[in-house]
Amino acid sequence: MWDYAAVGIEDIVKVQQQVDTQTEYQRKIGYALAKDIDTNLAALVSGFSQTQGTLGTLFTDDHVRRGVQYLDDADAPEDGRVLIMAPAEKNDKLALDRWSNALYRGGTAGQQVSRGQIGSEIYGLTPFVTTNTKAQAGGQSDNTVMHKEAVALVVQREPKFHMFYDIDLFAWKLASEVIFGSAEMRDAFGVWVKGQR
């Protein structure tokens, strides 16, 4: 897949700027490309044949533990397992002691709750929260319990930045492009955990 992001900065903007507009746009272009790659990977989750939960409903502790069992059944290595979830799921899990209370998770009592964290690991999974989980429809979220070998990302060309001056528009044009591909590699190493957004 070839992807790019671009913007034009007129000369008058560069002359009158108080903030380095070019640097800000370069940062935003990089973020846009990274999010596109992340979105492409997130779309693979709904292709996993093993599922837990119901779309539009918060997933439960049981769903996560069953997902871990699926990985155990597939002999997925312990190292490299993750739980990727939407912010609504994190909010729900913060109310559960076994997800946020240091008495269950280790560390200083109340530390995770006061910081709004669910800790660095639960059930052998490293948790990640993102707004970029795919949604089948409004209020739904494609979360996942998976091992990193479940999917693959190949970047053929790292993001490459281009800049040139357009004399017809009296503007600097900034663009960045990336060439990449992704695919599901080991179906048994991934579990689609349906949930709420």
N, C-alpha and C positions, 0 to 999 in steps of 0.2 A: 504494500500500500504506500502510495506517495501522498504526503500531506504537507501543507504549507500554511503560513499565516503572514499577512503583510499589512503595512500601513504607510500612509504618506504624510510627511510633515512639510507644510508650506514654509517658504523662506521667512515670511513675516513672523511666524510662530517662533522660529529659531532665534530671530533678532530680538523679539520682545519677551522671551521666556524668562521666568524667574527660577524655574526648576529645569533640570536637564531632561528635556522631553525625549530626546533620542534614547537615553539610557532607560528611562521609564518604559518606553514602548518596546525596547529590546527585551526587557524583563517580562513584560506582558505577553509578547510573542512567544517567548520560551515557555511560559506557563501554559499558553493555549495549545502548543504542540504536545507538551507533557500530558495535558488533560485529554487530548484526542487519543493518545496512545493508551492511557488508563481506561478511557471509555471503550476502546476496542477490546481490551482484556476483560473488562467487566461484562461485556456482552457474551463471553464464553461461558459464564457461570450457568445460565439457563440451559446449556447443552449437557450438563452433567446428568447421567441417568439415575443417580442416587439422589433422592430428595427427602426433605424434612419440612414440616410446617405448612402453613396455609398463607397464600398471598393476601395481603391486607390485614393480617393479624400478627401481633408481635410473637416472635419465636420464643420458645421456653428453654429453660435449662435442660430439660429432657431432650429437646431437639439437638442441642449442641452436643450433649453426651452421646447420643445415638450417632451423630456425625463422626465423633471421635472413634466410636466403635467400628464404623465403616472403614475408617482409615486403618485401624488395628487389623481388621479382617483382611485388608488388602496388603498387609505387611508394609505400609508406608513408613519410612523412617520417622523416628520421634522428632529429630531435629528438622526444622524447616516447615513445621505445621503452623497455619495461621487461621484466624477467624476474622473475616472482613464483614463489617456491618454498617448500616445506616445510622445517622445520629438519633433517630427515634428509638432504635433498639438500644443504643448506649444509655439513653435517658431512662429507659425502662430498667435496664440491668443495674444502674446505680442505686435503685431502691432495694436490691437484693443483697443481703449481707454477704453471701458467699462470693459475690462479684466485687464488692467494694470495701468490706470491713477488713481491717488489718488483722483482726483476730483469726480470720480464715485465710488470709492471703499473705500474712507476714508484714513486717514494717511497723511504723509508728501508728498507734491506734488513731483511727479517724483521718489519717493522712489522705487516703484516696478520696474519701467523700468530700473533704474540705477543698481538694483540688479538682474535683469533678473527674477523677480518673477511675478506671476499672482495673488498674494494675498492669504489670508487664506480661503476665501469663495466667491463663486459666485453663484447666484440664489439658495442659501440655500445648496449648495454642497461644500464639502471640496475637493479641487483638489489635485491629486497626479499624478506625472509624473514618468514613468518607461520605461525602454528599454525592459521590459519583457512582453509587451502585445503580445498576440498571433497574428500571421500573417497567413492569408489564403494562401497568395502568396507574392512574392516580392513587396515592396512598399505599402503593405496593413497593416492595424492595427485594432485589435478588442479592441476598447475603450468601456467604459461603464459609464452609469449613473445608480446608484443603491443604495439601502438601504442595510446596513450590514446584514439584515436578508435574503437577496436574496440567499446567499450561506452559507454553513457551513463547517467548518474545525474541525475535531476531531483528536487530537494527542493522540494515545493510549500509546505510549512511547516517552517521550521527547528524544532529541538526546543524545545518550549515547556514551561516548568515550572509546576506547579500545587501549591498547598499549602492544606490546610484542616483544621480541627479536627473530629473525630468525637466528639460528646458521649456517644454510646452506648458507645464503647470507651475513652474518655478517652485518645485518641491523636491525634497529628498524622499525617495521611496526605500523603505526598509522591508525586507522579507527574510524568512527563514524556512527551510524545507527539511524534511526527514523522510527516509525510505525505510519501512519496517514491515514486519509480518508477525502474526500470532496465530496459534492453533492450540486446541486441546490435545494433550499428548498422552495422558494416563487417566482415563475416565474413572477408574476405581480410586484414584487419589483425590477426588473432589466430590463435595456434597453441596447441592443447591439447597440452601436454607431459606425458604420462602418467609417473607416477613412484611413489616410495615415501614413506611417512610414517614 
